[in-house]
Amino acid sequence: MQYHEAVDRLLSLPRFQIHPGTGAVADLLDALAVTPPPAVQIAGTNGKGSTAAMTAACLREAGLETGVYTSPHLDSARERVTVDGRPVARSVVVEFVERAGPHLDARAAEGDPLTFFEALTALAAFAFDRAGCD
């Protein structure tokens, strides 16, 4: 699978069929045998991106491997997921879509597909697990 095919697959997922809860993402991560690292959640109206960047910089300065997941993106879905300040590698996106594909297909066949946001959230955990983020 090529990178553009992987992104097209992710972009084909529903955008607005959100069901409250984290069960769909947790099920996908279980299927992929991914354990997300500890996280800092930043919420609020303004300044989340700047606060995330500053928090990650402080943690990196302290010697920790960091991952940041933000939403939305401006140009590329890779902007949403960064590891130590670098966008997630195209190869990681492809690997995620290849491995997650059967689970995504099964959920869609059951009439309960994951959304684009849920899949990107799982991609972030997948990338952070692969990179050994602290």
C-alpha positions in Angstrom: 0.0 0.0 0.0 1.2 3.5 -0.8 1.0 6.4 1.6 -1.6 8.2 -0.5 -3.8 5.1 -0.5 -3.5 4.8 3.3 -4.6 8.5 3.7 -7.5 8.0 1.2 -8.6 5.0 3.3 -8.6 7.2 6.5 -10.3 10.1 4.7 -13.1 7.7 3.5 -14.2 7.0 7.1 -17.3 8.8 8.4 -16.8 12.3 9.9 -19.9 12.9 11.9 -21.2 9.5 13.2 -19.7 9.9 16.6 -20.8 7.8 19.5 -19.8 9.1 23.0 -17.1 7.1 24.7 -13.7 5.6 24.0 -14.7 2.0 23.4 -14.2 2.0 19.6 -10.7 3.3 19.9 -9.9 0.9 22.8 -11.2 -2.0 20.8 -9.0 -1.1 17.8 -5.9 -0.7 20.0 -6.6 -4.0 21.6 -6.8 -5.6 18.2 -3.4 -4.1 17.3 -1.9 -5.0 20.7 -1.0 -1.3 21.3 -0.7 0.1 24.8 -0.8 3.9 24.7 1.8 5.7 26.9 0.8 8.0 29.7 -0.7 11.2 28.5 -1.3 14.8 29.4 -4.7 16.0 28.1 -4.9 19.7 27.3 -8.4 21.2 27.0 -10.0 24.6 26.8 -11.0 27.2 24.3 -7.7 28.9 23.3 -4.0 28.1 23.4 -4.1 24.3 23.3 -1.6 23.9 20.5 0.8 26.3 22.0 0.4 24.7 25.4 1.0 21.2 23.9 4.1 22.4 22.1 5.5 23.9 25.2 4.7 20.9 27.4 6.3 18.6 24.8 9.4 20.8 24.7 9.8 20.7 28.4 9.4 17.0 28.5 11.9 16.5 25.7 14.4 18.8 27.5 13.9 16.5 30.6 15.0 13.6 28.4 11.6 12.0 27.6 10.5 10.8 24.2 7.3 12.7 23.4 4.3 12.4 21.2 1.7 15.1 20.5 -1.7 14.5 19.0 -3.7 17.6 18.0 -6.8 18.3 15.9 -7.6 19.5 13.3 -4.8 19.6 10.8 -4.1 22.3 8.2 -2.4 20.6 5.3 -1.7 17.0 6.1 -3.1 14.4 8.6 0.5 13.8 9.5 0.5 17.2 11.3 -1.9 15.8 13.9 0.6 13.2 15.1 4.2 14.2 16.0 7.0 12.3 17.7 9.7 14.5 19.2 8.4 17.4 17.1 8.5 15.6 13.8 5.3 14.5 11.8 4.6 10.8 12.0 6.4 8.9 9.3 4.5 8.0 6.2 5.6 4.4 6.7 3.9 4.4 10.1 0.6 5.7 8.6 0.8 2.9 6.0 1.6 0.2 8.6 -1.3 1.4 10.8 -3.8 1.4 7.9 -2.7 -2.1 6.7 -2.9 -3.5 10.2 -6.1 -1.7 11.2 -7.9 -2.4 7.9 -9.5 -5.7 8.8 -10.8 -4.3 12.1 -12.1 -1.2 10.3 -13.8 -3.4 7.7 -15.4 -5.6 10.3 -16.8 -2.6 12.2 -18.2 -1.1 9.0 -19.8 -4.4 8.0 -21.5 -4.5 11.4 -22.9 -1.0 10.7 -20.8 0.7 13.4 -17.7 2.1 11.6 -15.0 4.1 13.3 -14.9 7.7 12.5 -12.0 9.6 10.9 -11.3 11.2 14.3 -11.3 7.8 16.1 -9.0 6.2 13.6 -6.6 9.2 13.8 -6.7 8.9 17.6 -5.7 5.2 17.3 -3.0 6.1 14.8 -1.5 8.5 17.3 -1.4 5.8 20.0 0.0 3.3 17.5 2.7 5.8 16.4 3.6 6.6 20.1 3.8 3.0 21.0 6.1 2.3 17.9 8.4 5.2 18.8 8.6 4.2 22.5 7.2 7.5 23.7 7.3 8.1 27.4 
